[in-house]
């Protein structure tokens, strides 16, 4: 999935200052199985709550997401406070089940 890296870095800057949440945001709570953001949260929890940007892009890409879809999911989850960027190469889920 070439081209994701520079795109995701720009998105990370947009979400870098989002604080941690105690519980899943309203946004994430309204989703369910089949929604990309919900499925990503489930996968991140399985992987210990952290995934690299490449792993996020690959996971969503394997589900059929294009570049803009990946961008939208990341922006939605960072904007809602459900994931945070470590300013290096990873996102951490901070508001979901065992990741809270």
ChimeraX attribute file (.defattr): number of C-alpha atoms within 10 A of each C-alpha:
attribute: neighborCount
match mode: 1-to-1
recipient: residues
	/A:1	11
	/A:2	8
	/A:3	8
	/A:4	18
	/A:5	14
	/A:6	10
	/A:7	13
	/A:8	21
	/A:9	16
	/A:10	11
	/A:11	17
	/A:12	24
	/A:13	12
	/A:14	15
	/A:15	24
	/A:16	16
	/A:17	13
	/A:18	16
	/A:19	15
	/A:20	17
	/A:21	17
	/A:22	14
	/A:23	16
	/A:24	22
	/A:25	16
	/A:26	10
	/A:27	15
	/A:28	20
	/A:29	11
	/A:30	10
	/A:31	13
	/A:32	11
	/A:33	9
	/A:34	10
	/A:35	12
	/A:36	20
	/A:37	22
	/A:38	20
	/A:39	17
	/A:40	20
	/A:41	25
	/A:42	16
	/A:43	17
	/A:44	23
	/A:45	20
	/A:46	12
	/A:47	10
	/A:48	12
	/A:49	21
	/A:50	23
	/A:51	21
	/A:52	16
	/A:53	20
	/A:54	16
	/A:55	15
	/A:56	22
	/A:57	25
	/A:58	16
	/A:59	19
	/A:60	20
	/A:61	15
	/A:62	11
	/A:63	12
	/A:64	12
	/A:65	17
	/A:66	15
	/A:67	17
	/A:68	11
	/A:69	15
	/A:70	23
	/A:71	18
	/A:72	16
	/A:73	20
	/A:74	27
	/A:75	18
	/A:76	17
	/A:77	23
	/A:78	25
	/A:79	19
	/A:80	21
	/A:81	24
	/A:82	30
	/A:83	31
	/A:84	26
	/A:85	25
	/A:86	15
	/A:87	12
	/A:88	10
	/A:89	15
	/A:90	17
	/A:91	25
	/A:92	21
	/A:93	29
	/A:94	23
	/A:95	22
	/A:96	22
	/A:97	14
	/A:98	11
	/A:99	20
	/A:100	15
